[in-house]
Amino acid sequence: MDGAGDRALSMQGRGVSIKTDRWVEIQMNTFRNWINEQLRTKDLQCSDLQEDFKDGIKLAALVEQCQGKRIPRIIKKPLNSHHELENCNLALKAISDDGVKLVNIGSEDIVAGNLKLILGLIWHLILRYQIGKTKFPPKKFMLAWLQAVIPECNITNFTSNWNDGVALSALMDYCKPGSFPNWRSLQWNSGLENLHNAMEAAKHEFEIPMVVRPEDMASRDLDELSGMTYLSYFMNVDSPGYNATLRWTQTKIPASSITNFTSDWSDGYAVCALAKSLGGKVPGWPNLDTSDKIDTTQKGLTAGRELGVEPLLTAEAFTDPDVEHLGIMAYIANFQNVKPIVQSAADKVDVQANLKFVTIQKPVKFKMNFLDTGVSKDDIIVQVRGPQGALSTGIIWTNSGGEGSFTPEEVGSHFLNVECNGEAVKGCPMNFRVFPDRSKVHVSVISDCQVGQATFVEIGLATILTRFI
């Protein structure tokens, strides 16, 4: 079972005695409660993990409930061990066919009541159908999300950090602001009372079942898998924690119309928008080429890193159509702790113009890109001036900027200046020189010239003196 049995029945690598170790009892109670939550609609109940799965009926019912589909050919009234083995085989095959890797467990282990392997199997079901399918270790993402949404609690584990009920109360207040406004003043030595209040509120407000009892959550023997199982109810799709993070995201980037933590992030634009909303620098914003999803996503991840948010996924994983929500949600949640960089007006507009060889009476084009979604044409003032004063400019505006043009009528020094809210944007004013039109310059033909004598050459309407030696 890929080591799941060992993890499900071991704590910090210690050997265990099933009869005496308190943490084993907590884990068994948690797994049994989780199973009964799944079987509730089927009017079935599990009271003994070693005995109740032997005939395969409840195991098959559990798998059917998790997968949302029926397992065919289950023998409803098994008469012998052959029937029991057949039922268990069918249930295990359904699990395996759904992408859950099962190692070192067979139907005979279940019929024999091998508790260690049965607990490992249940943990695999919890990982796949409760916490969520993921190519990456879910523990890392779960911790990252918790650290982001309740940073003051300094969460590092799923055991001792939760014994006093303070962190759970803080988590409830994050999910429903104002539900536990005084969580910071809770007494750490009143853990059982704190947990009872928080878990009762979670059940009442969000229908989160007490798969872990308050007294077990308060115990120093609370095992990691029990803690992960209970807390996963705050992180599932459409869970209270999921929705709280989603609401915050929607307020930061309303134009992106975010509704999930999977497909809405696949082209990279949303993560760029989020970083930009907090003052991050995204090259090419807002005119991004989302056809190159990985490149666009990488721009957003880089901008996020510059703001202090380290990526939890690669750009490739971010754009994977099968990406699980947990990794993206945990990453996005970390932006909640970023102190926004106040962007000056000078950084809100990018001006592009080729002013190296400007010729008199030839139109000159320039472009302005808005780097902040809050900028509009009413915030912009454009001015072009030459030796004799201001030049007329024409501008075509869009939601993301504008394209302008002007035609110089005299040679000499000029400048182009663009202001946003009264402040010159970066790179302005742009000084440039206007030159005569070379196509209209005429040089007189010189028939004779002598060495050592001044020679006059007529160019256009101007006369210049050139000496040939």
Protein Blocks (a to p, Z undefined) as FASTA:
>chain_A
ZZmmmmmmcgehiacdfklmmklmmmmmmmmmmmmmmmmmnopacfbfklmmmnommmmm
mmmmmnopacehiafbacbfklmmmmmmmmmmmmmmnopacehiafklmmnopaklmmmm
mmmmmmmmmnopcfbdfklmmmmmmmmmmmmnopabfklmmmnommmmmmmmmmmghklm
mlmmpcfklmmmmmmmmmmmmmmmnopacfbcfklmmpmkbcfklmmmmmmmmmgghiak
lmmmmmmmmmmmmmnopabfklmmmnommmmmmmmmnopacehiabdcfklmmlmmmmmm
mmmmmnopacfbdfklmmpmkbcfklmmmmmmmmmmpccddddfklmpccdddfkbcceh
iacddddddfbfkbcfklpccddddfkbccdddddddfkbccdddddfbecjddddddee
hiacehiacdddddddfklpccdddfbdcehiacdddehjbccddddZZ
